[in-house]
Amino acid sequence: MQSMMLPGILFMIVFNFIPIYGLTLAFKSYSVTDTIGGAKWNGIQNFQTIMGDKYFWQAVWNTVGISAIKLTIEFFLPIALAIMIYEVNWGPFKKIVQTITYLPHFLSWIILGGMLINWMSSNGLINQFLGLIGFHSQANYMLDANKYWNIAAWSDVWKEVGWGTILYLATMAGIDPTYYEAAEMDGASKLRQIWSITLPGISNIISLNLILSVSALFGSNLDQTLVLMNSQNQPAAEVINSYVYRVGLTQGDFSYATAVGLGVSVISVILLVGANLVTKKLNDNQSVL
């Protein structure tokens, strides 16, 4: 057993722990001609630059806005979808629904992004559908910065909502069916059974997903952003991860990009701990972490 664990431990050390040393770049003035150890220290200068960078704060605003929409929708919708699938008694229909909702998760953003760009073009599927129902439009929605937040949020929901039901369905399968039988004998309706049995039965998983979702508030889907972002919607599409990518790799300012990444990671840890403390209070002082 120990020998089987060794590759995983080595992987964690090489790719997760050793790279932590690179965080020192956030406190240095680094160029590609330097080594990490040989770069000059500049204290908190990079962080001071961040505080006055309007493009960074625009990326923060976009990240929080898009993530807040995603959090609101993707937290509740998988629960509702899982409950509906669980309540279906016809096995073949349940499998079809699960397959259809799971499928987008296994497709890359290159494929899904290409589909969205095509559908939302001036002659795309959406405008064709609107034309059929009497609303003629030639708008290219991907070029409208005012619509980007909703496009990014709902397209992510489309991709991940089915996959998000897996944990809930697995937990529901472990609920003792005698609870439902007793509730039916007492005359409880389906909605009452869901409220009094199903939701309490999956409360720990709901709490865990809430903690992870809140901690990811300052995170964003880089793949999605790089595929959907263009010169017209960039003011609304630029998020922290894409900003770090652009500044660090395309402009070569590795120290500044590292400082941004470190700051966001610290904030994410604070959100994680805070969400866990709140959830602990709500769950009778029992932490789920």
N, C-alpha and C positions, 0 to 999 in steps of 0.2 A: 504494500500500500504506500509506504514512504517513497519507494522508487518511482511510483506512478505520479506522485505529487511533485517530484523534483522538476520536471519540465515546466510545470505551471509556476513554480516558485522562481525558477530562473527567468521565465518570461516577465514576471512581475518586477523582478530586480532590474533587468536590463531595460525594459520599456516604461516602467512606472516610477522607479525610485532613483536610478542613476540620472535621468533627465532633470530631476528636481534641482540639481546643481546649476542648471542653465537659468534658473530664476534669478541668479545673481546679476544677470544682464540688466535687470530692471533698475539696478543701482549703479550701472556703469555706462560709459560712453563707448559703444562697441562699433567697430566697422569690420568688413569682411576680411581685412588684412590682419586683424587681431585674433588672438585666441581668447577663449572665455576667461581664462585665468590672467592673461596679459593685458586685458582691456583696463582703461583707467576708471577709477571710481569717481562718480559724480554725485553721490548722495541721493537726495530726493528730487533732483532737478527734473528727471523725466516725469515724475508725478506732478510737479508744479506746472510743467508744460501741458499735461493732460487737463488740469483744472481750467486752463485758459483756451482750450481747443474747442471751438464752436462745432467743428465737424464731428468730434467725438461725442459731444453732448447731443447732437442731432441723432447720432447712431444709438445712443442710450435711449432717447425718447422713442425712436422707432422700435427698438428691441422690447422695451417695456410695453408699448402699445400693442404690438403684434402678439407678444407672449401673454398679455392679459386677456386678449380675445381668445387665444388658443386655450388658456387655462380654464376660462369660463365655460367654453363649449366642450373641450375634450375631457373635462373632469366629470361632467354630468351625463353626457351622451353615451359613453361606453357602459355606464351603469344601467341606463334606461334600455339600451340595446341588449345587454346581457340578460336583463330581467325578461324582456320580450321573447328572446330566444329560449330561455329556460322554461317559460310558460307554454311554449308550443309543444303539443303532444305528438304531432305527426313527424316522425323521425326524418324521412326524406326531405321534407320542406326545411326542417331545421338545418340539415347538412348543406342544402343549397344556399340558404341565407348566410351561413357561416363561411362557406367557400367564397361567395361573392364579396362579402365584407372584408375577409382576410386578404384577398388577392392583391389589392393595391399596395399592401405593406411590402410585398416581395418584388415590386417593380421599383427601379431606381428613379431618382428625380430627373435624370436625363430623359427617360421615357415619359414620365408623367408631366414633366415641365414642357416637353415638346408638344404633348397632347393639349395642354392648357393654352400654350401660345397659339396653337392652330385654332382651337375652339373659340378663343377670344379675339381673334383677328377681325378685321372689318368684314370679311366674307366667311367668317367661321361659323361653327355649328350654332352658337348662341344667337348670333344675329339672324341666321336662317330661321331658327325656331321663332324668334320674336317677329320676323316677317310673316310667318304662317298664322300667327294669332293677331296680326294687324298692327304691330309696333315695328315700323321699319327703321332700322338703325344701321349706320356704317361706322360706328365707333370701334376703335381698337382699344379694348379695355386694359390691355397690358401696358399701354402708353400713358394711362391716366394715374398719376401719383395718388390722387384722392381715393382711388378704389383699391390700391395695392394692399393695404392692411387686411381688408376683408378677403381679398383673393388669396393672400398668403395663409391666413388663418383657416379658411374653409377648405382650401386644397390640402392642408396638413391634416385636417379632420377627415377628409375623404380617404387619405392614405392610411391613417393610423387608428381610426375609431374601431374597426373590426378587430384589429390585433389587441386593442386595449381591453376587449371583453374577455380575453382568455383567462386571466387570473380570477375575475369575478365568476365566470362559469365554473371554473375548477373548484372554487370555494363553495358555490351554491350546491354542487354535486355532493359535498360533504355534510350538508344540513340534514338532520334526521327527518325522514319523511313522516314520521309519526306526529311531528308538530303540526304539519299541514292537515293530517287526518283528524287530529283533535280539534283544530280550528274549524274544519268543515262541519264536524259534529256540533260545534257550538254556534254554527250559523254565520261564521265570519265570511265576508265577501273576499274575492281575489285581491282587491286593493288593500283590504285590511290585513290579509295574510302577507302581502308584500311588505307592508309597513311594519308589521309586528314580528314577522319571522325572517323574511328574506333579507331585508336591510340590516337588522341587528346581526344576522349571521355572517354578513360580509363587511361589518363595520371596521374590522382591523385592516383589511385590504384597502378599504376606502381611505382610512387614515394614512396608511403608508403611501398610497398614490398621491394624496394631497400634499404630504411632506415633500415627496420627490418633485411634484409639479411646482410647488412654491419655490423650492431651491433652484429650479431651472428657469426662474423668471427672467434672469439676465442672460440666459443662454439663448441660442437661436440655431435654426437649421441652416448651416452654411451651404450645404448642397442645394437646398431649395432656393436660397437667396442668389447664389451664383448663376443658377439656371434662369430664374424669373426676372432678375434685375436687368435693367437697360438704362441708357442715358436719360430717358424721359422720366422714368419712375424712381431713379436713384435717390432723390431727396427723401422719399418715403420708404425706400427699400433697403437702404444701407443700415445694417445692424452691426453690433459690436464685433461679432466673429468675422464678418466680411471686411469690416474696417481694419481689424488686426491683420487679416490676410493681405489686404491691399497695402497697408503701411509697412508691414514687416517683410513680405516677400517681393512685392512689385516695386516698392520704393527703397527697400534695403535698410529701413530704420528698425533694426532688430531690438535694440534696447527699449525704444518707445513702445513697440508692439508687445514686448514682454511685460513692461510696466502696466499696460492696459489689461493684459490677460491676468496678471497677478492680482490687480485690484478687483477685477470682476470675480475671480475665484474666491477672494476673501469675503466679498459681499454675498456670494452664493452660500458659503459656509455659514455665515451669520443668519441668512434666511432659513437654511436647513435646520440650524439649532433652534431658532425662534419658532418655526413651524412645528417642530417636535415638542417644544415646551407647551405651545398652545394646545396641540392635540393631546398631550399628556393630561392637561387639565380637563379637557372635554371628555376624556375616556377614564374618568375616575382615577387619575394619577397613575395610569399604567402606560409607560412609554412603549411605542411600537418599534423603536430602534434599539 
